[in-house]
């Protein structure tokens, strides 16, 4: 298929087929998750389940690939499904407009996907999803906090238990360890020291801004950093799903 020719030229037919046969569940199709979904669709992943209960808001316009003036008020999951079908009509997409929580987790993880991408931005549902994936033996890549970050070269990937300088990752580690969750959760995070002034002066958002959950602090963010987070998550997902990238030796120039 011509659409995936460049990927085939780089990775080979066998790996392209692995991507086509893969099933990925993306939980949270926001600023990070929408970029991850976009990249996986363009990479030729065959089945995507998109889980998000939220709708596009004006404040999403600075960083959300699905956020346009024309999409404000529309469900994120449905918008992502429509966009993916326009990119790759052969991709089977299921949009679930539900909140990922204990009572919905079995539905969200139904049929055991090959990989789960966790792009949830609040602690409790995030920890519930990661715990469920750990217990069910489902591979997962989790995105940590991208807000308040400005340094793209501080973005790293590794095991959740090895992260540093990320308050969300620290809280997750503590919470998950108490529940018997150990190593094996891959994550993308930033080890940049946070701008504490930006955090301390951030306003609390009322529940009217969210369909459910407690009041949360609204933190500043850049379109570049959230996009890089999402694309890094997708890159790691592609690498896992296709069985790894072939490492090539550097080409050395002859010296006279």
C-alpha positions as a printed NumPy array, in Angstrom:
array([[  0.   ,   0.   ,   0.   ],
       [  1.538,   3.275,  -1.151],
       [  0.426,   5.114,   1.99 ],
       [  2.873,   3.147,   4.132],
       [  5.649,   2.798,   1.54 ],
       [  8.121,   5.015,   3.398],
       [  7.589,   3.089,   6.633],
       [  8.054,  -0.187,   4.756],
       [ 11.269,   1.101,   3.173],
       [ 12.628,   1.856,   6.636],
       [ 11.289,  -1.041,   8.709],
       [ 10.486,  -3.757,   6.16 ],
       [  7.276,  -5.573,   5.22 ],
       [  7.258,  -7.879,   8.248],
       [  7.264,  -5.023,  10.752],
       [  4.627,  -3.11 ,   8.795],
       [  2.422,  -6.2  ,   8.977],
       [  2.953,  -6.381,  12.757],
       [  1.753,  -2.796,  13.045],
       [ -1.263,  -3.54 ,  10.855],
       [ -2.173,  -6.531,  13.03 ],
       [ -1.742,  -4.618,  16.304],
       [ -4.453,  -3.371,  18.665],
       [ -3.774,  -0.314,  20.82 ],
       [ -5.988,   1.304,  23.432],
       [ -5.335,   4.994,  24.072],
       [ -6.828,   6.278,  27.305],
       [ -7.028,  10.05 ,  27.286],
       [ -7.213,  11.675,  23.854],
       [ -6.113,  15.097,  25.051],
       [ -3.044,  17.181,  24.259],
       [ -0.669,  14.203,  24.567],
       [ -2.993,  11.343,  23.606],
       [ -4.266,  13.008,  20.437],
       [ -0.734,  13.317,  19.059],
       [ -0.045,   9.687,  19.959],
       [ -3.228,   8.563,  18.183],
       [ -2.325,  10.624,  15.127],
       [  1.146,   9.08 ,  14.847],
       [ -0.091,   5.507,  15.32 ],
       [ -2.731,   6.013,  12.631],
       [ -0.098,   7.341,  10.234],
       [  2.169,   4.403,  11.118],
       [ -0.529,   1.953,  10.007],
       [ -1.635,   0.471,  13.34 ],
       [ -4.679,  -1.638,  12.47 ],
       [ -6.943,  -1.215,  15.505],
       [ -7.29 ,   1.727,  17.864],
       [ -9.619,   2.094,  20.824],
       [ -9.891,   5.725,  21.927],
       [-11.144,   6.358,  25.449],
       [-12.092,   9.868,  26.582],
       [-15.227,  11.305,  28.184],
       [-14.281,  14.954,  27.64 ],
       [-15.136,  17.573,  25.006],
       [-12.994,  20.214,  23.308],
       [-12.811,  23.514,  25.209],
       [-11.401,  26.899,  24.13 ],
       [ -8.442,  26.381,  26.489],
       [ -7.451,  23.322,  24.412],
       [ -6.685,  25.442,  21.338],
       [ -3.089,  26.139,  22.394],
       [ -1.927,  22.508,  22.346],
       [ -4.542,  19.987,  21.175],
       [ -4.268,  18.68 ,  17.602],
       [ -8.048,  18.127,  17.465],
       [ -8.908,  21.569,  18.856],
       [-10.209,  24.046,  16.293],
       [-12.765,  26.817,  16.559],
       [-15.105,  24.519,  14.658],
       [-14.643,  21.582,  17.085],
       [-15.245,  23.377,  20.408],
       [-17.896,  21.488,  22.383],
       [-17.469,  18.25 ,  20.412],
       [-16.336,  14.928,  22.   ],
       [-12.605,  14.322,  21.763],
       [-12.906,  10.577,  21.134],
       [-15.378,  11.022,  18.265],
       [-13.262,  13.76 ,  16.683],
       [-10.172,  11.548,  16.858],
       [-12.079,   8.666,  15.276],
       [-13.197,  10.861,  12.384],
       [ -9.705,  12.225,  11.815],
       [ -8.079,   8.775,  11.895],
       [-10.549,   7.405,   9.363],
       [ -9.597,  10.291,   7.076],
       [ -5.911,   9.452,   7.511],
       [ -6.236,   5.676,   7.215],
       [ -9.689,   4.346,   6.255],
       [ -8.543,   0.744,   6.828],
       [ -7.864,   1.407,  10.532],
       [-10.586,  -0.016,  12.772],
       [-11.391,   2.663,  15.348],
       [-13.599,   2.358,  18.411],
       [-14.416,   5.564,  20.286],
       [-15.468,   5.099,  23.911],
       [-16.829,   8.233,  25.547],
       [-16.392,   6.946,  29.087],
       [-14.358,   7.938,  32.136],
       [-11.597,   5.428,  32.857],
       [-12.203,   4.233,  36.418],
       [-12.638,   1.06 ,  38.466],
       [-16.218,   0.59 ,  37.282],
       [-15.311,   0.917,  33.573],
       [-11.822,  -0.598,  33.458],
       [-12.94 ,  -4.027,  32.234],
       [-14.734,  -2.424,  29.298],
       [-11.782,  -0.153,  28.546],
       [ -9.322,  -3.086,  28.521],
       [-11.719,  -5.578,  26.93 ],
       [-10.172,  -8.154,  24.541],
       [ -6.702,  -7.456,  25.98 ],
       [ -5.039,  -5.032,  23.547],
       [ -1.432,  -5.521,  22.504],
       [ -0.563,  -2.208,  24.134],
       [ -2.203,   0.47 ,  26.265],
       [ -1.219,   4.126,  26.125],
       [ -2.096,   5.982,  29.313],
       [ -2.424,   9.719,  28.673],
       [ -4.651,  10.471,  31.67 ],
       [ -3.902,  13.705,  33.523],
       [ -5.238,  12.916,  37.013],
       [ -3.704,  10.669,  39.654],
       [ -6.455,   8.268,  40.778],
       [ -7.779,   7.081,  37.39 ],
       [ -4.194,   6.945,  36.112],
       [ -3.101,   4.68 ,  38.951],
       [ -6.202,   2.497,  38.517],
       [ -5.449,   1.98 ,  34.828],
       [ -1.775,   1.215,  35.443],
       [ -2.582,  -1.217,  38.245],
       [ -5.13 ,  -3.026,  36.035],
       [ -2.64 ,  -3.297,  33.153],
       [  0.027,  -4.601,  35.524],
       [ -2.299,  -7.243,  36.985],
       [ -3.644,  -8.301,  33.57 ],
       [ -0.183,  -8.499,  32.02 ],
       [ -0.909,  -5.836,  29.4  ],
       [  2.007,  -3.795,  28.121],
       [  1.547,  -0.11 ,  28.837],
       [  3.247,   3.199,  28.115],
       [  2.293,   5.978,  30.493],
       [  2.755,   9.703,  29.907],
       [  3.796,  11.734,  32.897],
       [  3.315,  15.49 ,  33.335],
       [  4.08 ,  17.77 ,  30.382],
       [  2.679,  20.965,  31.913],
       [  5.077,  23.704,  33.126],
       [  7.922,  22.154,  31.096],
       [  9.862,  24.169,  28.527],
       [ 12.963,  22.06 ,  27.758],
       [ 12.364,  19.436,  25.041],
       [ 15.751,  17.785,  25.528],
       [ 14.814,  16.86 ,  29.106],
       [ 12.106,  14.471,  27.886],
       [ 13.111,  10.879,  28.621],
       [ 11.664,   7.365,  28.417],
       [ 12.157,   4.56 ,  30.921],
       [ 10.662,   2.516,  33.717],
       [  8.298,   4.391,  36.017],
       [ 10.316,   3.247,  39.026],
       [ 13.443,   5.005,  37.668],
       [ 11.947,   8.443,  36.986],
       [ 13.166,  11.613,  38.651],
       [ 12.133,  15.27 ,  38.903],
       [  8.514,  14.453,  38.043],
       [  6.04 ,  14.965,  40.915],
       [  3.29 ,  12.997,  39.156],
       [  5.6  ,  10.017,  38.652],
       [  6.686,  10.2  ,  42.3  ],
       [  3.09 ,  10.145,  43.548],
       [  2.293,   7.283,  41.201],
       [  5.287,   5.246,  42.371],
       [  4.296,   5.638,  46.012],
       [  0.663,   4.789,  45.349],
       [  1.359,   1.81 ,  43.079],
       [  4.042,   0.304,  45.333],
       [  1.521,   0.235,  48.185],
       [ -0.78 ,  -1.761,  45.91 ],
       [  1.875,  -4.302,  44.944],
       [  2.798,  -2.887,  41.553],
       [  6.464,  -3.179,  40.651],
       [  8.73 ,  -2.583,  37.696],
       [  7.622,  -2.983,  34.112],
       [  5.567,   0.161,  33.482],
       [  7.222,   2.086,  30.671],
       [  6.745,   5.837,  30.76 ],
       [  7.683,   9.107,  29.093],
       [  8.622,  11.901,  31.491],
       [ 10.706,  15.045,  31.865],
       [ 13.583,  15.356,  34.308],
       [ 13.551,  19.145,  33.967],
       [ 13.214,  20.954,  37.276],
       [  9.693,  22.382,  37.422],
       [  8.94 ,  26.079,  37.46 ],
       [  7.597,  26.15 ,  41.021],
       [  6.457,  29.756,  40.706],
       [  4.172,  28.77 ,  37.818],
       [  2.792,  25.889,  39.874],
       [  2.258,  27.926,  43.046],
       [  0.42 ,  30.722,  41.268],
       [ -1.753,  28.477,  39.099],
       [ -5.516,  28.857,  39.676],
       [ -7.774,  26.049,  40.84 ],
       [-10.256,  25.005,  38.183],
       [-13.863,  24.566,  39.251],
       [-15.753,  21.351,  38.669],
       [-17.743,  23.168,  35.972],
       [-14.668,  22.809,  33.753],
       [-14.705,  19.02 ,  34.109],
       [-17.518,  16.514,  33.895],
       [-16.385,  14.669,  37.018],
       [-13.636,  14.62 ,  39.615],
       [-12.238,  17.023,  42.171],
       [-11.041,  20.549,  41.52 ],
       [ -7.729,  20.552,  39.708],
       [ -5.021,  23.155,  39.272],
       [ -4.754,  24.672,  35.808],
       [ -1.097,  24.618,  34.768],
       [  0.606,  26.402,  31.909],
       [  1.694,  24.36 ,  28.888],
       [  3.224,  24.71 ,  25.446],
       [  2.019,  23.095,  22.204],
       [  5.566,  21.943,  21.475],
       [  6.211,  20.049,  24.722],
       [  2.837,  18.285,  24.844],
       [  3.231,  17.339,  21.178],
       [  6.731,  15.95 ,  21.771],
       [  5.431,  13.927,  24.713],
       [  2.677,  12.428,  22.552],
       [  4.97 ,  11.673,  19.626],
       [  7.593,  10.147,  21.929],
       [  4.927,   7.875,  23.428],
       [  3.843,   6.869,  19.919],
       [  7.445,   6.273,  18.823],
       [  8.021,   3.904,  21.741],
       [  4.721,   2.196,  20.971],
       [  5.694,   1.635,  17.334],
       [  9.062,   0.245,  18.421],
       [  7.411,  -2.216,  20.826],
       [  4.658,  -3.284,  18.429],
       [  6.945,  -3.981,  15.483],
       [  9.468,  -5.878,  17.564],
       [ 12.157,  -3.216,  17.763],
       [ 14.103,  -1.113,  15.309],
       [ 17.146,  -2.489,  13.556],
       [ 20.253,  -0.713,  14.757],
       [ 22.521,   0.356,  11.945],
       [ 26.222,   1.093,  12.226],
       [ 27.246,   4.713,  11.601],
       [ 28.672,   5.514,   8.196],
       [ 32.268,   6.617,   8.578],
       [ 33.781,   9.068,   6.132],
       [ 37.149,   8.298,   4.69 ],
       [ 39.879,  10.715,   5.652],
       [ 42.749,  11.609,   3.377]])
